[in-house]
Amino acid sequence: MKNMLLCVVCAVLALPLSAQIAPQFRKDAAGSKDHPLLKRIEGSIVLKYNTKKFDSHTIPMERIVFDYGAQKFKDWKKLTVEGARTTLFYREPADAGTLECIRSYQEDLKGRGFEVLFEGASNSTPTGETNQLDNGYGRFIKQVYTSETDYAIQQYTLSGCDDFRYAALKKPGTDGAGEIHVTIFCGAVTGSWKDPQMGIAAGTVLARVDVLETKAMNNRMVVVKADEMQQQIDKSGRVALYGILFDFNKTELKPESDATLDQIGKLLAADAALKLLVVGHTDNAGAFEFNRDLSNRRAAAVVDVLVKRFKISNERLFPFGCSFASPAAPNTTEEGRAKNRRVELVKWN
């Protein structure tokens, strides 16, 4: 009997990895989906997925080092952010390496307006000085990922990797939305921690991706009253408004825009002869022509609401998109970029 069991085990191990994978790990985990802000690497599978409406997330800003002399961790710089959180564990395709994986995610995010806050790699020497993330024994992942942990994948498989990489990126708040943070940890599994049933062979790269969307900024102070709009238009021929809000790269008006739209409606109702250019402006994130089209469609969306909801004649309104051709401030800081993301009403007659 013992010999028979040994033969069965050997036969199973001799099968190709694809034949050893349990059915539940041949496709994405039930209920999982990619986050809309981040594409997956082609051929990858979601092993685990979780979302929370509100959670905190720690983002390291430097190497994590355990001091053997003091028998404690040295202080390390970190950010703690709070908001809606999505966590995904991906099994990357068999021929992918950690460098390819981390770079693929980074390039995709940079194209969406993200900037790198911190990045590093073990350089395949986890206990050596060339390890930019910790000084060995999975300390980085165990110190950083203290919420929404996975006992098998994270605490053992990923923390036992020799070759691993990390990147933390941030997208500044846009059009009233809060900041978005994305962190990625990629590790190549060693032979000691392979798991054929999960499709994890020696060298397979696993990636933990976290997306945290902070709360929208407080917009109570950005509503300009109708009489204030009129005063600005009388003084300079235009008024800049920051209470008309859109999601990133979207043209649908957010509900938070209603207060400002109400005031524009009152402005137009008080002066039946007033005609306005509704001018959309963006910051300089992205290509000029893309932003010109986006800003024009956003301006058109504002006009559409004013016509339909407030019964304003469309002959009194003209939408126009400026892209980032007319900045109100330098685009070199987030404060400047936020000032450039606006809708202006310009007197037409």
N, C-alpha and C positions, 0 to 999 in steps of 0.2 A: 504493500500500500504506500509506504514511504517513497519507494522508487517511482511509483506511478504518479504521485503528487509532484515529485521533483520534475518528472518529464513534462507534466502539464504546465508547470511554472516556466520551465525552460522554453516550451513551445510558445507560450504567450509572449515572453520577452523577445523571442526571435521574430515576432511579427513586426512589420513596419509601424512607426509611431502612429500613423493615421488609423491603423486598425486597432490600436490599443486604447484610443481615446473613448471615454465613456460617452454615451449619447448626449447627456446634458451639457457636455463641454465641446460639442461639435458646432454649436451655433451660439449666438449671443445669449447671455443670461436672460431669463424671463423678465419682461417688463423694462428691459434696458433700452437705452437709445443714446446716440451721440449727442453731446451738447451742441446747440446750434452755432456756437462761436468757434468750434474746433473740429476740423475734419479728422477722421481716423486714417491711419496708414492702411493702404490697400492690403487686404488679406488678413487683417487683425480681427480678433474676436474679443468681445466683452465678457470677462469671467465674472465680474461683480459690478453692481451698479447701485448707487444709493443717492437720494436727494434729501435735503433738509431745508425747511423754510428759513431757519435762522440757526447759524452755528458760528463758531470762531475757527480761525485757521492761523497757524504760526508759520511765518516765512523767515527763514534764516538769512542773514546778510553777510555771514562770514563762516569760516571753518569752525567745526565743533570739536573741541579737544578735551579729553579726559586727562587731568593732572594726576599722574601716579604718585607723586610725592605728597600732595595734599589729599589724595584719594577723593577727589571731587571734580566735577566739570568746571572748566574755566568759564567765566562769563562770556556770552556770545551775543552779538547784535542780532536783533530780530524785530520783525513787524508782527503785530497781531491784528488781523482784520476780521470783521464780522459782517454777516449777511447771508443771503441764500446760497447754499452750497451743493455742488454736484461732485460726486466722487466716482471715478471709473477705474477699474483694473483691466488693462488690455493684455492679451497674449498676442505679441507681434508675430509677423510671418517668420518662418524658419530661417530664411536667408538674410534677415535684417540684423544689423549690429546696433549697439547702443548709440554710437555717434550718428548713424543715419537716422535713427528714431528721434533723438533729441533735436537734431537739426531740422528734421521735417516738421515737427511741431513748432519750433521757433520761427521758421520761415513763414509758415502759415499764419501765425499770430502777428508777426511783424507786419505782414501785408494787411492786417486788420487794425493797425494803429497801436499795437502793443509795443512796449519798450522793456528791455531786460533790466531787472533789478539785481539779480545775483545768479551766477552759474558756476559750476565746477564739476570735476570728474575725479574718480579714484585713480585714474591712469594705471589700472590693473595692479596697483600696489596698495591694498587697503590699510596696511599697517606702516607704510612708509611716509616720508615727508613730502613726497610728490602727490599724495592724496590731498586734494583741495577741499574735501568735504568733512572728513573726520580723521581720527588716528586709529581706526580699526574697530572690528567686532560689531559692525552694524550700528554704531553709535548715532550716526547721522539720522538714519530713518527712524530709530527708536526714540530719539529726542524730539524730532520734528513732528512726526505723525502720531499724536497722542489721542486724537479723536477719530472715530470711524476707522478703526484698525481692522485688519483681517488676520486672524491667528495663523492660518496656513500660508497664505500668499505673502503677507507682509512680514510677520514676526519671525518667520523662519526662512522662506525662500528668498525674498528680496534682501533681508538683512545678512544673508550668507553669501551674497554675490561678491566677487572680486572686482569685476568690471561694472561700474555704475556711474551714472551721470544725473545731474539735477539742473533745472532751470526754473527761475521764478520771473514772471513777466506781469506787467501792469498796463491797463488801458485807462487813461485819465477819464474822468466823468465827462459825458457828452450830452449837451442839450438837456440839462437838468438831471440826467441819470447819474448814479454813483459810479465810483471806480470799479473796475473788474480786475481781479487777480487770478492768474493761472499758474499753477506749479506742476512740474512734471518730474518724476523720478523714474529712470530707466535702469534696469539691472539685467545682466546676462547670467542666467542660472548656471550654477556649477553642478558637476555630476553628483555631488552629495545630496542635492536638494531637488533633483529632477522628479517629475511626477507624470509618468506616461498617461495615466487616466485623465489628467487635465490637459494633455497635449503639450506638456512641458518637458522638453528634452534638455540635455546639457547644451548650453549655448543659447537656448531660447531666451529672447528678451521679453521681460514683463515690464509694463509701464503703469504707474499710478498717476492719474491726472486728476487734479482738483481745480474746479472753477468756483470762485466765490464772488458773488455780485453784491456789492455794498448797497445800503439803502439809498434811495433817491435823495438828493440834496433838498434842504428845506427851501421851498419856493414862496413862502409867505411874503417876502419882501420884494418880489420882482413884479408884482401886479401894478401897472401904471393906470391910474384912473383916467376916465375919458376927458375930464377937464385939463389934466396934466398933459395928455397927448396933444390936445388942442393948443395949449400954451407952447409946447415944444415945436409944433408944426408952424405956428405963427412966428416963432422966433428964428428957426433955422430951416424951415421948409420940410422937416422930417423928424421922426421920433424912432429911437431904437427900442425894441421890446425883447425881453429875455424870458417872458413867461409863456411863450409858445414852444411846446416841447415835443420832441420826436425820439423814438428809439434809434439806436445806432444804425445808420444807413437805411432808415425807413422813412416813409412819407405819411404814415397814418398819425394823426394828431393824438397825443396822449390826453387822457381825461383831465390832467392837471392844467391843461391849456384853457379850460373853459372860462376861468375867471378873466383872463386877458381878452379872450374872444368876446365876452360879454361887454367889456369896456369899449372895444373897437366898434361893436354894434351900436352902443350908445353914442359914440362919437359920430358915426355916420348918420344916425337917426336925428341928431341935433342939428345937422347942417346938410340939408337935402342936396345942396349944390356941390358938396365936397367930393372930389374924385381923388383916388389914391393909387399909387404904385405900391404893390405889396412885394417887397424885395427880400429874397432869401440870401443869407450870407453863411459861409462855413469857415472853419479854420483850414490850415493847409495840410491836414492829414489826408493823404490820398492824391490821386491825379486831378489836375485842374478840370479837365473835361468831365470826369466822373462827378466831381463836386458841382460843376455848373448845371448838369442835368439834375442832380439830386436837389440842389437849392431851388431850381425852377419848379420841380414837381412839388416840393414842400410849399412854395409860395402859392402854387395853384391849389393845393389842398386847403390852405387858409381861405383863399377866395371862394372856393366851393362851399365851405362851411358858412361863410358870411352870406352868400347868396341864398343857400337853402334854409339855414336856420333863422337868419335875421331878415330875410326877404329884401336884401339889398340888391339893386339892379346891377347885373354884371357889367353894364356900361360904365359904372362908376369905379370899377376895380380892374387893375391890370397886373398879373403876376409876372415876376422877373427874377431870374436866378443869377447871382453875381459870382458864385463859387467863392474863392478867396481873393478876388481882385480888389476889394475895397476894405482892407482890415481896419479895425478900430484901435488895434494895439499890436505890438510885435507878436509873432507866433512862436517865439523862442521860449516862452514859459506857459505853464498850464493856465495861469491867471489871464495871460494875453489871449490864449486860444479860446478860453471860455468867453471872453469879451467879444471875440470875433464871431462866435456862433449866435446868430441873432436874426430876427425879422425886423425890417424897417418899413415904416409907412412914410411914403414920400408924396407930398402934395403934387397933384398932376395938373390942376387947372388954376 
